[in-house]
Amino acid sequence: MNMYFIPLIGGIGPTEIIIILAIVLLLFGGRKIPELMRGLGKGMKEFKNAQKDSEKDPEKDDKKIDTKDE
């Protein structure tokens, strides 16, 4: 193994993080990133609401399950 390769296996520094963020910005553009984050936030909110609903009434979830006799 090359001796110069071993230090590259270490962690990611701040310079690498800046480069990765710049590449992501170039790939998705400035307008698309807020849309992606907004969609992620809506999905998390729906998940939390569904989790709260199932904690309030567990029998309600059992009624939603449709079992078919095949």
C-alpha positions as a Markdown table, in Angstrom:
| # | Residue | x | y | z |
|---|---|---|---|---|
| 1 | Met | 0.0 | 0.0 | 0.0 |
| 2 | Asn | 1.2 | 3.5 | -0.8 |
| 3 | Met | 2.2 | 5.5 | 2.3 |
| 4 | Tyr | 0.4 | 8.6 | 0.9 |
| 5 | Phe | -2.9 | 6.7 | 0.8 |
| 6 | Ile | -3.1 | 5.9 | 4.5 |
| 7 | Pro | -3.7 | 9.5 | 5.8 |
| 8 | Leu | -6.5 | 9.9 | 3.3 |
| 9 | Ile | -8.5 | 7.2 | 5.0 |
| 10 | Gly | -9.0 | 9.5 | 8.1 |
| 11 | Gly | -12.1 | 11.7 | 8.8 |
| 12 | Ile | -13.6 | 14.4 | 6.7 |
| 13 | Gly | -12.4 | 17.9 | 7.4 |
| 14 | Pro | -14.1 | 21.3 | 7.0 |
| 15 | Thr | -12.6 | 21.8 | 3.6 |
| 16 | Glu | -14.1 | 18.6 | 2.3 |
| 17 | Ile | -17.5 | 19.5 | 3.7 |
| 18 | Ile | -17.4 | 22.8 | 1.9 |
| 19 | Ile | -16.5 | 21.1 | -1.3 |
| 20 | Ile | -19.3 | 18.6 | -1.0 |
| 21 | Leu | -21.8 | 21.3 | -0.2 |
| 22 | Ala | -20.7 | 23.3 | -3.2 |
| 23 | Ile | -21.1 | 20.2 | -5.5 |
| 24 | Val | -24.6 | 19.6 | -4.1 |
| 25 | Leu | -25.5 | 23.3 | -4.7 |
| 26 | Leu | -24.3 | 23.0 | -8.3 |
| 27 | Leu | -26.1 | 19.8 | -8.9 |
| 28 | Phe | -29.5 | 20.7 | -7.4 |
| 29 | Gly | -29.4 | 24.5 | -7.7 |
| 30 | Gly | -30.4 | 27.1 | -5.3 |
| 31 | Arg | -34.2 | 26.7 | -5.9 |
| 32 | Lys | -34.4 | 23.0 | -5.6 |
| 33 | Ile | -32.7 | 22.6 | -2.2 |
| 34 | Pro | -35.4 | 24.5 | -0.2 |
| 35 | Glu | -38.1 | 22.5 | -2.0 |
| 36 | Leu | -36.4 | 19.2 | -1.0 |
| 37 | Met | -36.1 | 20.4 | 2.6 |
| 38 | Arg | -39.7 | 21.5 | 2.7 |
| 39 | Gly | -40.8 | 18.1 | 1.4 |
| 40 | Leu | -38.7 | 16.4 | 4.1 |
| 41 | Gly | -40.2 | 18.6 | 6.8 |
| 42 | Lys | -43.8 | 17.8 | 5.6 |
| 43 | Gly | -43.0 | 14.1 | 5.6 |
| 44 | Met | -41.6 | 14.2 | 9.2 |
| 45 | Lys | -44.6 | 16.2 | 10.3 |
| 46 | Glu | -47.0 | 13.6 | 8.8 |
| 47 | Phe | -45.1 | 10.8 | 10.4 |
| 48 | Lys | -45.2 | 12.4 | 13.9 |
| 49 | Asn | -49.0 | 13.1 | 13.5 |
| 50 | Ala | -49.6 | 9.5 | 12.5 |
| 51 | Gln | -47.5 | 8.3 | 15.5 |
| 52 | Lys | -49.5 | 10.5 | 17.9 |
| 53 | Asp | -52.8 | 9.2 | 16.4 |
| 54 | Ser | -51.8 | 5.6 | 16.8 |
| 55 | Glu | -50.8 | 6.2 | 20.5 |
| 56 | Lys | -54.2 | 7.8 | 21.3 |
| 57 | Asp | -56.4 | 5.1 | 19.9 |
| 58 | Pro | -54.6 | 1.8 | 19.2 |
| 59 | Glu | -57.9 | 0.0 | 18.2 |
| 60 | Lys | -58.4 | 2.6 | 15.4 |
| 61 | Asp | -55.3 | 1.1 | 13.7 |
| 62 | Asp | -56.6 | -2.4 | 14.0 |
| 63 | Lys | -59.8 | -1.4 | 12.2 |
| 64 | Lys | -57.8 | 0.0 | 9.3 |
| 65 | Ile | -56.1 | -3.4 | 8.6 |
| 66 | Asp | -58.2 | -5.2 | 6.0 |
| 67 | Thr | -57.7 | -9.0 | 6.3 |
| 68 | Lys | -58.8 | -11.1 | 3.3 |
| 69 | Asp | -59.5 | -14.7 | 3.5 |
| 70 | Glu | -57.9 | -16.3 | 0.5 |
